[in-house]
Each structure stands twice: as C-alpha cells, then as structure tokens.
Amino acid sequence: MTGAKTAAEWLASVAPDPDACRWEWERSPLGVALLPAGKAWDVLILPGELGYPTLDVLTRCLDRPGPVLVDFGDDRMGFFVPPGTASRWLGTGVRSAGRGTWIVVPYPGQQTGGVRWLVPPDGTGTLTDPALLELAMHEAAAGLAQEEKR
C-alpha cells in the first residue's frame, strides 16, 4: 500500500461512510471530503502568520509533526492533535475543531484549489502533541514580537 493510500484509509476511517468519502476524493472536482473531527483527531486552527513560524519550530524539534492543513489563502493552518484536545484548549486566537465539528480534507498528496496539506498524514496516526504545539507557538510568537520591535 502506498503512503498516500494508507493515509487516505486512515483519514476515511472516521467518515460515517468511508466509501462515500473515497468517492468524493476521486470524483468530486474539488477533490475534498468533509470529515468529522473528534474521533481519531482534533484540529487546532492557527492564523497563518503564527502557524508558519510554529510549524518551523516544530520541524526543528521533531522528525515529523502530525498532519497540517492550510487554506488556499494561507490565512489559517490546522494542526492535527489527539482527540479531546479541542475541548480543553484555552489559547487566545486559536480556533479548534473537535467532537461535533467537520473539516474539509483533501486527498493526501493531491493538490486542490483550496485546502492543501503542508504535512500530509503518514497513515500511522501520527499526531502533534498539544503541549509541544503550545511550546512551539510560544517560541514562534516570541520570535514574531522580536521582529516587530526591529
């Protein structure tokens, strides 16, 4: 099984109808499917100006963070974290998608006109540790504050 196929199977496993999810990816002109958060993962959504530096910090600390989505305007980035994180998250300016919410998800490795993967899922269920994400956000925010002072 290829990495993209394994990742797609992992993502589709949370869909109410995994076959319908795969059909959407394969046949929809948009190449995206709506998937429920809160089962295998939650998503923490950061503004792009904080998300990119946060991802830079994470990739310096980890071989591979969990999946990361970005919208077509690079305005928002979604970091996949363990289920239950959204209900406990208190960060200012960070939105969350957990149980009871749905997100737009492109097929792994496929380019779409909108949402795209910056870090596609690997199919093993790797997620970003929320404590590490929070630390990376603090470091990124501190770096942004230093740049603003200059």
C-alpha positions, 0 to 999 in steps of 0.5 A, a space after each residue: 500500500 502506498 503512503 498516500 493510500 494508507 493515509 487516505 484509509 486512515 483519514 476515511 476511517 472516521 467518515 460515517 461512510 468511508 466509501 462515500 468519502 473515497 468517492 468524493 476524493 476521486 470524483 468530486 472536482 474539488 477533490 475534498 471530503 468533509 470529515 468529522 473531527 473528534 474521533 481519531 483527531 482534533 484540529 487546532 486552527 492557527 492564523 497563518 502568520 503564527 502557524 508558519 513560524 510554529 510549524 518551523 519550530 516544530 520541524 526543528 524539534 521533531 522528525 515529523 509533526 502530525 498532519 497540517 492543513 492550510 487554506 488556499 489563502 494561507 490565512 489559517 493552518 490546522 494542526 492535527 492533535 489527539 482527540 479531546 484536545 479541542 475541548 480543553 484548549 484555552 489559547 487566545 486566537 486559536 480556533 479548534 475543531 473537535 467532537 461535533 465539528 467537520 473539516 474539509 480534507 483533501 486527498 493526501 498528496 493531491 493538490 486542490 484549489 483550496 485546502 492543501 496539506 503542508 504535512 500530509 498524514 503518514 497513515 500511522 496516526 501520527 499526531 502533534 502533541 498539544 503541549 509541544 504545539 503550545 511550546 512551539 507557538 510560544 517560541 514562534 510568537 516570541 520570535 514574531 514580537 522580536 521582529 516587530 520591535 526591529 
